[in-house]
């Protein structure tokens, strides 16, 4: 197994701070309907290090990454971020680290990036509403309105298909995506606008292009070229 197969987010019990965080969130969150639970929605829950919230009708800022984007040999650079008590700070630090472009960055290859982008757009308007997205060299950001398919099922469908196809394109086997993901639900219109700007300006912030519309694997590029047709 390659070094990046030993994921920091994989398996194991939740830490005590995360358990406490989830208990507090559940206290003020309206319980899910039994029908939604039957569909697989879980409300507030957690993996080993990360909290998740999943409910129908929620707009979600989702980040998922390649399996080697937090390389084992660079563990000293990112491990401390996983243990930060503040969820927002933890997510911000890891996303800043992802922008440094560690790992093989397979999503930098146009055919692989095209594959991931088209996969995101494939079910837009049928299983969810895709509001904004960007495919970065080693991670993906998406802003989506969740409909009747739980977020975990969406992530599984996005990852499983693209992992198989990308490995074929790359002539390799084994893990492609990291197991876990980040999500943050949108609170209001101002938050929605900030997230769209963050997503579409990510390639600019990472020094890959000068303007969002120059990055071919993003909603900013798609919106500009769609209007010009």
Secondary structure in CASP SS format (residue, H / E / C, confidence):
PFRMAT SS
TARGET T0000
AUTHOR 0000-0000-0000
METHOD secondary structure of the structure
MODEL  1
X C 1.00
X C 1.00
X H 1.00
X H 1.00
X H 1.00
X C 1.00
X C 1.00
X C 1.00
X C 1.00
X C 1.00
X C 1.00
X C 1.00
X C 1.00
X C 1.00
X C 1.00
X H 1.00
X H 1.00
X H 1.00
X H 1.00
X H 1.00
X H 1.00
X H 1.00
X H 1.00
X H 1.00
X H 1.00
X H 1.00
X H 1.00
X H 1.00
X C 1.00
X C 1.00
X C 1.00
X C 1.00
X C 1.00
X H 1.00
X H 1.00
X H 1.00
X H 1.00
X H 1.00
X H 1.00
X C 1.00
X C 1.00
X C 1.00
X E 1.00
X E 1.00
X E 1.00
X E 1.00
X C 1.00
X C 1.00
X C 1.00
X C 1.00
X E 1.00
X E 1.00
X E 1.00
X E 1.00
X C 1.00
X C 1.00
X C 1.00
X C 1.00
X E 1.00
X E 1.00
X E 1.00
X E 1.00
X E 1.00
X E 1.00
X E 1.00
X E 1.00
X C 1.00
X C 1.00
X C 1.00
X C 1.00
X C 1.00
X H 1.00
X H 1.00
X H 1.00
X H 1.00
X H 1.00
X H 1.00
X H 1.00
X H 1.00
X H 1.00
X H 1.00
X H 1.00
X C 1.00
X C 1.00
X C 1.00
X C 1.00
X H 1.00
X H 1.00
X H 1.00
X H 1.00
X H 1.00
X H 1.00
X H 1.00
X H 1.00
X H 1.00
X H 1.00
X H 1.00
X H 1.00
X C 1.00
X C 1.00
X C 1.00
X C 1.00
X C 1.00
X C 1.00
X C 1.00
X H 1.00
X H 1.00
X H 1.00
X C 1.00
X H 1.00
X H 1.00
X H 1.00
X H 1.00
X H 1.00
X H 1.00
X H 1.00
X H 1.00
X H 1.00
X H 1.00
X H 1.00
X H 1.00
X H 1.00
X C 1.00
X E 1.00
X C 1.00
X C 1.00
X C 1.00
X E 1.00
X E 1.00
X E 1.00
X E 1.00
X E 1.00
X E 1.00
X E 1.00
X E 1.00
X C 1.00
X C 1.00
X C 1.00
X E 1.00
X E 1.00
X E 1.00
X E 1.00
X E 1.00
X E 1.00
X E 1.00
X E 1.00
X C 1.00
X C 1.00
X C 1.00
X C 1.00
X H 1.00
X H 1.00
X H 1.00
X H 1.00
X H 1.00
X H 1.00
X H 1.00
X H 1.00
X H 1.00
X H 1.00
X H 1.00
X H 1.00
X H 1.00
X H 1.00
X H 1.00
X H 1.00
X H 1.00
X H 1.00
X H 1.00
X H 1.00
X C 1.00
X C 1.00
X C 1.00
X C 1.00
X C 1.00
X C 1.00
X E 1.00
X C 1.00
X C 1.00
X C 1.00
X C 1.00
X E 1.00
X E 1.00
X E 1.00
X E 1.00
X C 1.00
X C 1.00
X C 1.00
X H 1.00
X H 1.00
X H 1.00
X H 1.00
X H 1.00
X H 1.00
X H 1.00
X H 1.00
X H 1.00
X H 1.00
X H 1.00
X H 1.00
X H 1.00
X H 1.00
X H 1.00
X H 1.00
X H 1.00
X C 1.00
X C 1.00
X C 1.00
X C 1.00
X C 1.00
X C 1.00
X H 1.00
X H 1.00
X H 1.00
X C 1.00
X C 1.00
X C 1.00
X E 1.00
X H 1.00
X H 1.00
X H 1.00
X H 1.00
X H 1.00
X H 1.00
X H 1.00
X H 1.00
X H 1.00
X C 1.00
X C 1.00
END
